[in-house]
Amino acid sequence: MGKNIEQEEVDKKQTKEQVLTIKKNRITKIGKSIKKLVVLDQKQIKKAINALLKFRESTHTDNILDIKDDFIYLEIVLNKLPIKYSLRPVQIQLPNAIYNQEMNSKFCIISTNPQRQFKDQICEFDIPLIQKVIGYGKLNKKYPTYTDKRKLFYEYDLFFCDQRIYGNLAKGLGKIFYDRKKIPYPINCENITQEALNELQNFTYFIQGNGPVYTVKIGRVAQTAEQITQNVLAAAYEVLPHVLQEKGMSLSCLRQLNVKLSNSVSLPFYTRLSVREIEAWKNK
């Protein structure tokens, strides 16, 4: 006899969970290997960070037309394009948060319908950074035009969504969210807690894209060089396994690790030479 619908759903769910477990285990294994093979010089990182902070201080003005981006970015440069890539955000934990009340951070959650059900669920929570809940069904009604969606894009620092509607967001959010890599991170809104919602601020969110250069926010110019350096180290070792775990990728594909501001040159703190470059250097 054939399987019933309920059993097929269970098997499908188990298969999906098994795939995610296999991927998670592969990333963990790669991460352990990278920590052994990629030695990052903390002094070199801090030197680069201090140079960026000095550059920022020398170029910053109070002109309202100046760029308001005060983030410091980790930049990963590969020498190969990935065969596969994903636009699904990856959560990267940082030892020093770059989103908090002092930095006037604002989060927005896109919920399933009805919106009121989720709002009522969290209304008693103390979650200062979450300042807006939008029902998925209201996205096109409240933000019908590109201008409306662009305004929403700039109004909040980070966006999250109920994981059940993650795959249906593109039309409601529009091109700007996907072109500029500000795609909502999917969360489990069925069993949400105050602790889980407040924990979201302790992460940065990385989107791989199609490479070969990736950037991820890892610091703020208001932080100390020591705090930013700690974030660089933590983020580099956590992001690299996600980048290099795809088919056809390996550590040999890593070219360079840099830090930069939105309006500065990239300052390298790690460069991996190819076999040909090493041989050329030896034969000088």
N, C-alpha and C positions, 0 to 999 in steps of 0.2 A: 504494500500500500504506500501511496505517496505521503509526504509530510503535510500536516495541516498548516494553515496560514500562521498560527501562533508559533509553531515550531520553526518555521522558515524565518520568522522575524527574530527569534532567539538566536538561530544559527548565524544570521546576518550580523546581528549585534556582536556576537562572539568573534566573528571573523574580523570585524572592524576593530574591536578591542585588541585582538591578537596582533593585527598589523601595527597599531599604535604602540603596543608593548615592544614589538620587535624593533621598531624605529627608535624608541626611547632607549632601549638597551644598546643599540648601535651607536647612538649619539654619546651615551655615557662612556662606552668603550673607546671611541675616538677621542673624547675629551681627556681621558687618562693618558692616552698616548701623546696627545699634543702637549700636555703639561711637562712631559719628559723630554720631548724633542724640540719644543719652542721655548727657549729661555729668554725671558723679557727682562731687560735691564731697568730696574726701578729708578735709578739715578738718571738715566737717559730720558725716561718718560717725564720725570719731574722737571728736567731741564727744558724739554719741549713745552711743557705746560706753562712754566714761568715765562718763556718767550712769548707764548700766546697771550698771557695775561698782560704783559708789558705792551704788546702790540695793541690790544684792546684799549688799554688806558691811554695810549698815545693818539688813538684815532677816534675815541668816543667823544661825542658832543651831546648837547641837550636839544639839538635840532630835531623837531618832531618828524622830519623826513628821513632821519637816519634809520638804518636797519635796527629793529628792536630785538632781534634774535640774540639772546645772551647765552646760548648753549655752546658747549664744547663737544665736538664730535670725534668718535673713533672712526677711522676710515680703513677699510680692508680692501686691498688691491690684489686681484688674482691675475694670473697670466693665461687664463683659460675661461671661456664661457661655460656655464653649467648646461648639461643636456636637459635637465629638468630644474624647475624652480617653482617657488610657491609665494603667493602674495599674502598668505595667512600670517598674521603677526605672531611673533615669538616673544614670550615673556623672559626678560633677562634681569635677574635680581642685582641690585647695586648696594654696596655697603653704606653709601651716603646718598639719601634720596634727593632727586632733582625736581620733585614735585611736592609742594607742601603749602600751607596757608601763608607763610612768610613770603613765598614767591608768587602769591595770588593765583595759584593753580586752580583750574576749574575743569571738572570732568562732566561728561554727559553720557547717559545710558539710553540706548534704544531698546525698548522692551517689546514683548509680544503684545497682541491685543487680547483683552482690553488693558490699556495703559494704567487705568485706575487701580487695578488689582495689584500690580507691582508697586505702585506708589504707596498704597495702603500698607503693604507688607514692610516697607522700609521707613515709613514716616516716623516711627519711634526711635530709629537708629541715630546715633551721633556720627554722621559721616559728612564732615564739612566740605570736602572737595567735590562731592557729587552735587551739582547744583541744577541739574536738569534731567528729567526723564521724559523721553518722547516715545509715544506709541508708534510702532512700525507703520500702522495704517494711516498715520497722520503726517508722515514725512512729505508725501507729494502734495497734500492739502496745505500744509503750513509753509512748505518750501518748494513751490512749484517751478520757479525759474532758476537759471544758473546763478543769477545775482543773489537770490535767496539762499541757495546752497553754499555759495561762497561765503556769505555772511555767517552762516552756521559753522562752516569750516574754521573760520578765524575766531569764533566766539569762545571755543573751548580748547583746552590743551590736549586732552585725550578723550577718545570715544570708546565706549564699550557697548556690547550688545548681548542679548540673550542668545546663547549658542544655537538655539532652535531656529533662529531666523538669519543666522550668519550668511548662508548661501543665497539669500534673497535681497541683500542690501544694495547691490550695485545700482539698480534703477532708482531707488528712493534717494540715495545719497548723491549720485551723479559722478561725472568724470573727475572732478577736482579732487575728491577724496582718494581715488585710485591712482591718478597721475602723480599726486604729491605724497603718496604713501602714508596717508593718515586713515587707514582702514581700521574700523572698530575691532577691538580685541574681544573674542567671544568668551562669555562667562556663564556659569551655571546659575541661572536666576530662579531655579525651582527650589533649591535648598540654600538660599543666600543667608549670610550672617553679617553682623556689623563688622566683625573682625576681618572677614574675607574682603569686604568692600574697602575697608581702610587699608588693607594690605596692598591694594592695587597701586598705591603711591610709591611703594618701595621698589618698583621695577621700571625699566625702560623697555620700549617695545620695538623690536627689530623686524623689518620686512626685507626678505632676501632679494626679490626681483630677479632680473635676468643678467645682472652683472656687466662687466667684471669688477666694478667698483661699488662698494656698499658703505653706507654711513649709518651710524646709530648714535643717538644722543646719550652722552655719558657724564656730563658735568655742566655746571653753571659758572659763569665768570665771578659770581658772588662767593663761590666756595673757595676754600684754601687749595693751594697747589697739592698739598698732601692728600686731601679728600678726593680731588679729581684723579690723582695718580692711583689711589686705591680703586676707584671706579674703573679706570682704564684697564688695570690688571684683571679685575673681576670680569669685566665685560668681554675682554679679548678672549680669555680662556673659555667663556661660556658661549660666545657667538661663533667662534671658529668651527666647533664640531657641527653646528647646524649648517654652515656653509659648505663644509667639506664632506658631509655624509652622503650627498647626492651621488647618483651613479656617474662614474667617470671622473670623479673628483678625488684628490688625494692631497697630502701635505705639500707635494711638489708643485701644486697649483698656486700655493700662496706666494705672492711676490713681495708685498710690503704691508706694514702696519703704520698708520700715521695718526696724528691728532690735528685738528683744525677748528677754526671758527667758520661761521657761514661766509665771512668776507675775507678770509686769510688764505695764504698758501698752506699746503699740507706739510707738516713737519714729521719726517719719518723717525721712528724709534726702533724699528726692526725691519731688516731687509734680508730676504732669503735669496741667495744666488743660485742660478741654475748650474747644472753639472758643467755645461760648456763655459760658463763664466768663471767657474772655479778653476777649470783646466787652463783657461787663458791667463788667469792671474798667476797660476803656478809657473807658467812658461815665460813670464815676463823676464 
